[in-house]
Amino acid sequence: MPALSPTMEEGTLAKWLVMEGDTVQSGDVIAEIETDKATMEFEAVDEGTIGKILIAEGTEAVKVNTPIAVLLEDGESAGDIAAPVAKPQAEATAAAEVAPARGPEKAAPPAPEQDGTRIFATPVARRIAADKGLDLSVIKGSGPRGRIVKADVERAETQPATAQSPAPAAQAPAIQAPRPADPGAIAKLYEGRAFTEVPLDGMRKTIAARLTEAKQSIPHFYLRRDIRLDALLTFRSQLNKQLEHRSVKLSVNDFIIKACALALQQVPKANAVWAGDRILQLEPSDVAVAVAIDGGLFTPVLKDAENKSLSALSAEMKDLAARAKSRKLAPHEYQGGSFAISNLGMFGIDNFDAVINPPHGAILAVGAGVKKPVVGKDDQIEVATIMSVTLSVDHRVIDGALGAELLTAIKDNLENPMAMLA
């Protein structure tokens, strides 16, 4: 089972497009896999013959790296698959490379073992390693589940076998991780009460895991501002009248996307992501926007948003949102970005705090525009449309003053919308 996205831990084998005995080439589409986000085509990475299909189509919750089929090499037959293995933990091979056509040659040596654990390598890799005098235990495999393949052996230099030093004893963690909730114990609390049990699909599992990780590992802090929208609403109304003949209708969200994209250019140090042991400062403004779908959400990314017109951003956002709701987005359309926007204003929410979507440095939570009394010029009380926003910031990437500078830039852009077109 391939990992078709960075967050994928398991998938559903929706459909096989080949049968046992079929010959496939590298790049041929052999199956359709349902991930936590979408249904994607799975291509063969080697050429050969489908010897055996191990996972039937329609099977759900297949863990990543679980063998799903056996690809035979030249000289192998389906009968070789049924050969018994010495260790119960040995698993069927998910892929194999094809040996070059050549005359009769000696058989590959048996699969080596180290410390009682089988070293997984293809027959071709074992044969070449034996010819070169290579120790397979010191070669890192690049095949499925770390299997050593032909290319790994060919890259390795002839060297004597070296004994591996024992791994240092693992130290006990200083703080014990909290125990996960016991589903049985929780269900028992509600015995005698009417309820419907809703199993978790791949998307909901991924959302639960990633957001739990985000809140536990990212040091969030929050900055809040009120933004006056009167000038923007007037300007938007004028633009929409002028663009009516082109069937273009700009939303407030389109202006928010543009304002954030420009702010990231105005405060370039805040256009950054956390990369584990370093910070990556991006040059373009790649802005993600949360889109609610049935059972979860997507965050499609509008790339180079600072260079696009409001009408172009509007059209692209509508297209991404429509395909997100039908789960037709490709991974490159919802991965990446340095900044995200979550807008619940259309649901009447005044303000809220959003959870950062790693590895982003920040996310802007947008509330509804509400008419409120404000102190205007000459200290006169007047009515204005006010939108409350909260910037959730990763303190590892952006410090307080830098986050405040970014939020001020967003506010200034929205309160002076004509300047965004300059």
Number of C-alpha atoms within 10 A of each C-alpha: 21 21 15 22 15 8 15 18 20 23 24 21 23 19 16 17 13 15 13 14 16 11 15 19 14 11 12 17 16 18 17 18 25 20 24 22 25 18 19 17 15 19 16 16 16 18 20 24 23 22 22 19 18 14 17 13 17 13 12 17 15 17 15 17 15 18 20 20 19 21 28 26 22 15 9 15 15 16 8 11 16 10 8 9 12 9 10 7 9 13 12 16 22 22 24 27 21 20 14 9 8 6 5 6 7 7 10 16 14 10 15 15 12 10 6 8 11 15 18 24 25 21 23 24 25 25 20 16 23 14 12 15 14 19 18 24 18 14 17 14 20 13 21 19 15 13 21 25 24 24 14 18 24 13 9 16 11 14 11 10 12 9 8 9 6 6 6 6 6 6 6 7 7 6 6 7 7 6 6 6 8 8 8 8 9 10 12 9 9 10 9 7 7 6 9 5 6 6 8 11 15 21 19 16 15 19 16 13 12 16 15 12 13 18 13 10 11 20 14 19 17 18 15 17 16 15 19 23 22 18 15 18 17 11 14 19 14 11 15 17 13 13 14 10 8 10 10 17 18 19 15 14 19 18 21 20 24 26 23 27 25 21 24 26 18 15 16 17 17 24 28 23 24 20 12 9 6 10 15 17 16 17 13 19 26 22 27 27 24 19 19 15 14 8 9 15 17 23 23 27 25 24 18 14 22 23 14 15 14 21 19 15 22 21 15 15 20 12 12 21 21 15 14 23 16 11 17 16 21 16 15 10 18 19 14 20 28 26 28 28 23 23 22 17 20 12 9 11 14 17 19 19 19 21 21 25 23 22 21 22 29 30 27 28 22 25 24 19 22 17 15 13 13 15 11 11 8 6 8 9 12 12 13 19 18 21 20 20 25 22 27 23 29 28 17 15 25 22 13 14 9 16 25 18 15 24 23 16 20 24 21 17 21 25 18 16 21 13 10 16 8 5
